[in-house]
Amino acid sequence: MLDLKFIRENAETVREAIQQKRVSLNLDDLLLVDQQVSEMKKTVEARQTERNQNAKLVPRASPEERPALIQKGKDLSEELKTLEADLREKQEELRVLLLKVPNVPLEGVPVGRDDEENVEIRREGEIPQFDFEPKDHITLLQNRDWADFERVGNVSGSRSYLLKGDMVLLEMALMNFAMTFLSGRGFTPMSLSALVRSKAFEGTGHFPGGEDQVYRIEGEDLMLAGTAEVPANELHRDIVLSEDQLPLTYAAISGAFRSEAGSAGRDVKGLIRVHEFKKVEQYVICRGDIEESQAWFYKLLANAEALMKALELPYRVIQNCTGDMGAGKVWMYDIETWVPSEQKYRETHSCSNLGDWQARRTNIRYKDRDGKMQFPHTLNNTGIASPRILVPFLENHQQADGSIRIPEALRPFLGGREQIG
């Protein structure tokens, strides 16, 4: 959420952000409702003043004047009930519109419509050269009986996955490796439930707009989050921190659930675009200073890259354009990892700086050293998400006999094994 005063004073800048991020919002509608709220407040305040002044006259009024003054007071009170109800309704209308206003991208963000216009920053790692015919991840899994896609579909529906044997141990090892790695870099490990109330999605900015991506618990105000960012952010709602407590840095692990509405028939094979997965998320709350939050952005990115290098996976870093960065983000990079069977890079990590946009939505504040109340900045980045990471991991580390080589950094988490299968 943007500051309303900022919107009023920078309407053209905000209008440009709405256009660049392809948000369905007419800013003139918001500004009109804002003006109406302001006028209605003045009317309410004027009637309250009139009622108070009238009440002061009653004790001093003559017996003849008093009944009229009492009746006037009752009439003013009834009028105020209506006016205040109308004002609350109009304020809620304004609040809903404010929730749709996107954050303003930082200078230097490439302007584009969608992911086709993202900009590659650099490539890291060596793309493997096989002296045998490499297999895709589905074949690798099925040949070793490491997965069952058919029977789990009977239990959980399409786009579910079931891992078996060594693949379960590998998935757990990857999660444990990421948590241990981030803990060693000063991030507090945290295990969170994916069950959250709807206001948590509103707080992170997934609502309004992303309702079709969420699974709901019928009859309750509970939904399943697609990332630990959602409950981690909500944990701090309405909290006032001190500047000395910042930054807060978490390595948060949780289940993750996404309906992936609208992607039917597109990239949904095997372990790609499943509805349920596991994820380690980096989440940071820092001082409300763009230089500091950008410094944290590159620290989060460095953590993710260090994990990828330790796992010996070739990847590239891309900068997301305005049309592919989401409403709340001011700066965003993706890490895409090489998938040999497709001869292309696939997204495995997203790194985002949201400025104070989320903090304003959840009323997270801190007192600076001068005692002034400020909104902090929030950031997030993937640590490891599985089974997404398993696709490039299996394909890049496959060997001629179908076994999977284990990078040295991961071996302690698999009992020292150098390969599986």
N, C-alpha and C positions, 0 to 999 in steps of 0.2 A: 504494500500500500504506500502510495506517495503522500507526502504532506500536502494538505489541501491548500495551504498558503503558497506552497511551491507551484502547485498546479495553476492557481489563479495568476501568479506572477510570471509563469513560463508556459503559457497555454500553447504557443506554437511549437516549443520544444517537445511538449508532451504529445501534441497532435502528430508530430513527426514520428515519435516512438510508437504510437498506436498504428501508424501506417506501416512503419518498417517491420514491426513484429506481427503484423497482420491480425490484430485484435479487433473483434467485432464490437466497436464502441464509438458512439458519436459524442465527442467531448462537449459539444454545444449543449447536449441534453443534460450532462452533468453540471455544467456551469449554470444552466437555467435553474435546475433543482437547488443548487447551492444558493443562488440568489433568492429563491422562494423561501428556503429555510431561514435565511438572514432576515427577510421581511417578516416572516411569521414570528420569529423570536422577538422582534421589535414590537409587534402587536401584542404578544403575550406579556411582555415586560410592561408595556403601557397599561394594559388592563390590570395587571397585578398592582402597579403603582396606584391606579385609580381606586381599586378595591381597598388597598391599605389606607389611602387618604380618607375614603368614605368611612372606614371602620373607626378612624380617630374622631370623626365628627359625631358619631352616635352618642357617646357619653355626655357630650356638651350640648346636644340638641334639645330643643324644647319638646314637651310631650306631643305637640302637634306635628313637629318635623320628624320625630324619631321613626314612626312607622314607614315613612317613605324612604328614609335612609337605610333602614333594615331591609326593606324589599329590594332596594337598589343593590345592596351588598349581596343578597341572594341571587339576583339576576346576573351580577358580575361573576359570581362563583360558578354559576351554571354555564355562562358563556366561556369562562376559562377552562372548564372541563372539556368542552368541545374543541376549543382552540389548542389546548395542550395535547389532546388526542390526535388532532390533525397534524400538529407539529411532530409528534413522535413518529407518525406514519411517514411524513415527508423526510424526516431524518433517517429513517430506515431505508427509504428509497435512495437517498444520497449515499448511505453506507454501502449498499449493494452495488451502486455504480462505481464507487471508489475502489471496491475490490477488483473491478475489471481493468483498472488503469495499470498499464505495464510500467516497469521500471525503465529509466532512460539509459540506453547503452553508453558505455564509456567511449570517448574518442578513440578511434582506431579499430573498432569492431567493423568487420566487413559487412556492407549492406547487401542482402540477398534474400531470395524468396524461400529457399528450402535447403536441405542438406547437399543438394547438387552444387550449391554455390559456397560451401565451406572452403576454407583455405588451408592447404597443407603447410605446416610449419617445418617439419623435418621427419626423417626416418631414422630408426635406430635398430641395430641388430642385423644379423645376416639371414637372409631367406635361405632355408635349407635346400641343398641340391641332393636329391636322392639317386642312388644307383640301382633302384628298383622302382616298380610301379607303385606309388603311394596310394593308400586307401583313404576314403573319407571317414569321418568319425563314427558314422552309423555302422559301417562295415567293420571297423575296428572293434566296436562294442559288441556287435552281434557274433563275430567270429570267436570271441573269448567268453561268450555268455555273460557279459558285464552289464547288460541292460535288457529290458523287455518292454517294448513300446506297445505291443498289441494287447497283452493281458492287462496292463495298467490302464489302458484306454477303456476297458470294460468296467474297471473300478472307478476311475476318476474322470473319464471323458477324454476327448481329444486334447492334444498338446499337453499331456502329462508325461512324466518320465519316472522310470524305476531303475535304479542302479543296483548292481549285485557285486559280491565278492570284492576283489581288489579295487574296483572302481569306487565303492563306498569309502574304503580306507583312503583312497586318493583324494576324494572330495573333502573328507574331514581333515586330511593333512593340509590341504590348501587353505581351508578356513583357519585352522590353528596356526599355520605359518603366518598368515596375514595379521591375525590378532597379536601374535607374539612380536612380529616385526614392528607394528605400529605402537604397541606398548613400550617397546624399547626406544622409540622416538618420542616418548613423553605423552602419548595419547592414553587417556583413561579407558580401559575396556568396559563395555557396558552391553548387557544382554537385554533386549527389549522385546515386548510383545508386539505383534503386527496388528492386534486388535486396538482400534482407536475410534474416538467419536468424530462426528462429521466436522466439528469445529477445528480439529487438528489438521484436516486437509485444507480448510480455509486459511489456517495460519501459515501453512507453507506455500500457499498459492496454487495448489492443485485444484481447488474449488474457488470460484466457479470456472467451469470449462472442461474439467477432466472427469466429470461424474461417470461417464460411460466406461472409464478404465478401471473402476473400483468394484469389488465384490462387497455386497451388503448383507448384514445379518437381518433376516426378516423379523419384523416386530420390535427391533431394538435400534437405538441410535449407535450402532457399532458397525464398523467396516474394517476391511483388511487392507493395510497399507502396503504399498509397493516398494518401500524403502524405509530404513530406520531413521532417515532424516525427519520423517513425519512425527513419530512419537518423541524423538530427541528434541525437536524444536518445541513441541507442545509441553514438554516437562517444565519449560521455563516461562510459560505464560504468566503474565502479571507479576513476575518477580523483579525486584529492584536489586541489582548487584552493585558492588562497589568496584571502582576501577581496578583496585588491587587484586580482585578475583579474576580478572581477565588476563589472558584469553582462557576460555574453557575449550578443551580439545578432547574429543571422544573418538574411540574406535568402537562403533556400535554394531552388534551382530543381531540379526533377526531373520525370521522368515519373511518372504516378500511375495505379494500376489498382485497380478495384473491381468485384467481381462483381455488386453491387447485387441480391443474392439477396432474393427476397421482394417485389420491386417490379415483377414482370412485369405488363404491361398498365397500369401507372400512371406517367404522366408520362414516357414513353419516346420521344417523337417527336423527329425531327430531331437537334439537338445536345443534347437534354436527357437526363440520366442515361446517358451513354455509358460504356462499360467502361474506356476508356483516355483520359487527358487529360494536360495539362501544367499545372504549378502552381508559383507562387512563394509560399513560405511564410515568414512571420515567426516566428522561434523565439528565445526568451529564457531564459537562466538567470540568476537574480538572488539576492541574499541571502534567507535564509529568514525574511523578515519580511513579514507580511501587508500592512502599510501600503505597503511598497516594491513588493511584487508587484502590488498593486492600482493603484499609480501607473503601473507598466509596462503593466498591462491597458489603461488609458485612453490611453496613448501608442500602443499597437498599434492600438487602435480609431481613434485620430485619424489614424494613417498610412493605414489603409484608407479612411476617409472622405475624406481629402485626395485619394487616388487617384480615388475616385468623383466627387468634385467636379471634378477636373481633366478627367475624361472626360465631364463634363456629363451625368451619369446621375441621374435621380431615384431616391431610395431611402428606406427607413425602417430605423430601428434598433429591434430588439426584444430584450427580456430573456427568456432561456429559462427555463422553469419546471423544477422538480425532475425531472419525468418525461421531459424532453427535453434534458437537459444532459449526459448521459453519466455513468458511474460515478465518474470521477476528478476531475471539475471542481467547484470551489467557487463559481465565478461565470462566467457565459457570456452573451454577446450575439451575435446574428446581424445581418448586414446583408442586407436583401432589396431587390432592384432591380426597378423597374417594368417589366412586360412588356405593351406596348400591346395585342397581339393577344389576350391572355388577360384584360386588365383586372384584373391583380392583381400583387402583388409576389412575386418568387421569390428564394430564398436564393442569395447569391453569396459571402458571407464568414461565417466563424465565428470568434469571438474568445473565448479560454478561459484562465482561471487555474486551474492544477491544484495549487497549493500545493506541498508537498514529496512528494506522492503518487507522482509518477514518479521523483523522485530516490531515494526509498527503494527502489523496485523495481529500479533500475539501480545503486544504491550510488554515486551521485554525491554527493560531499561537499566541504566546504571548511573550512579552519581560520579561525576568526574572529580578531580582533586580540588576543584573550586566549589564543589557542592552542587553543581548544576546537573539537572537530569538530562541524560542523553540516550539515544537509541543506538545499540551496538550494531555491528555488521555480522552477518552469518554467511558461512561457506560450507560446501559439501563436496565430496569426491568419493568415488568408489575405491574401496580397498581391493576386495575380490568379490566377484559375483559368480555363483555356480548354479546351474551347470554351464553358464555362458562361457566361462574361462576354459572349461574342459574341451570345447570344440577345437580351438587352436592348440591347446596343450597336447592333446592326443595326436593330432595330425602332424605337428611340427616335431614331436619327439618319437614318432613311430620308427620301428626298426623293421628290417626285411622280413623277420619271422612273425610280425604282428605284435611283438612285445613293445612296451613303452619305456623309453629311457627316463630315468628320474634325475633331474638336475641336482647338483651337489647340495645346494642350499636347502632343498626340500627333503633330502634323505633322512636327516634326524627325526623328521615327523612321520617317517614310514619305517622306523626301526632300522635305519641304515641301508635299506634296500637301494640298489643301483638301477633296478628295472622292475617292472611288474609284468606278469604274463610270460 
